[in-house]
Amino acid sequence: MGLESFALSFAEGQRIRLHLDKTLWVERC
């Protein structure tokens, strides 16, 4: 696993987490 793919998967994970945080925040309000 190269450094590029690691950075890519990390960025993807951050993007998914941000999306989940936004969704949960909207549901709470």
Secondary structure, DSSP 8 states (H G I E B T S, - for coil): --HHHHHHHHHHHHHHHHHHHHHHHHHH-
